[in-house]
Amino acid sequence: MTDLADSAPVSRTAKLRRLLTARRNLLRGYLSAVSGSAGRLVFSLVYFVALANSLSIPDFGLFATASAAGVMLSRILAFGFISPLYRAASVKPRLIGVFTGGFLLMSALSLPALALASFGTYLLFFSPELSLPVFLTVIAAEALLWRPFEAVVIVNNGLGLFGRGALLVIMGTAFRAAAAGVFAFWPHHDLGSWSLLYLAANAGALLIGAALCYPRQRIRFRPALYWRRLHDAVTVAGSEVLFYLQSEFDKLIVLALGGPALAGIYAIVMRLVDLTAIPIRAFSMMLVQKMMRTPEMLRGLRARAGIEAAIFAVSTAALAAMAVVLHFFPTALGRNVAEAAPLVGLAIFVPGLRNLIEYQAELLYARGQTLLRVVSLAMLAALKALILFVLIRAASTPDGLIWSLNAGFLGLYLASAAFTYAALTRPARTF
């Protein structure tokens, strides 16, 4: 009896110690990830200010739209095999060498599809305004250089090396900011010169990141294992293309319907909106990893509502602070940005709603519900295209367009929330 009585406090103490250790490790990892987000935020702002004030507003609109297209098209690379690589790093790290081989193999096989999709995108949206060599240079920078660099970051985060992942993120963004700084003093401020500097910046980030920070495992090829994961990978690739389609397609629509000048103003406002998502993504990344191990952690309504309220509040406060600064100091971010400064506050609810839509898509990925994620993103992409078409046609001024985006994104959020939380009632799939 005495032994049992004595063991109870010891057992409770041990459980408390394990709980505190787990919480401490979680907090340390989150602070490491957030530090990367903070560094990225600073360098992203430097990059944005230098570039937006070096290019003309129409040229900035063309580059921002081409870069957005490159981000979408980059998800075709490796047919989504970055997803099994990430899951392996998170759950079975001894298989990183095997799945790295799969990523390289699938990347080579995906190049014809990537080239065909890139050429089709150029003909649909860019051929009247942008030369093909400049467009392809931007696509190569995003798809063939920056996307593999993201794979290096993702693998490190999957291993729990959030500090290293944070440093990689800062380094990659710093390379881009440095290229924009060089371009500010370049003798010719044209898109051709900038596209080559942009390509060099992305190449430098990939080479240094892969050489210094990728896990040292022997690369092995096991095609039989890859084929079993290919369905999930292709599904993820499709969902990623659709995710960025619904996220970035607005720039293509504005370019097609409003021309480069309106696209430039719109790109400046939405770039400032994008900056509010950088700290939120650190939280979403860690939540995704947690849900991969405990898929039922968000079953309670209180937990869901609390997380969404926090994301919305932080995002809205960030844009409100930015709008206040630009109201009193409209040239704080440069003369070109000053033209769009009065419009920033009109998009007050867009960051929160946009970040919540992105967060909900990550919930489906974390639970392995990749096919449902594809369906959700396809629905949102189609709905967003329809909403933007109506809003652009109805708006007589840029002010009216930006203000009406609040209602448009509210509709998108409600559709996303209804689909996502209905899907979460289904069983999760494990790796």
Disulfide bonds with the S-S distance in Angstrom:
none
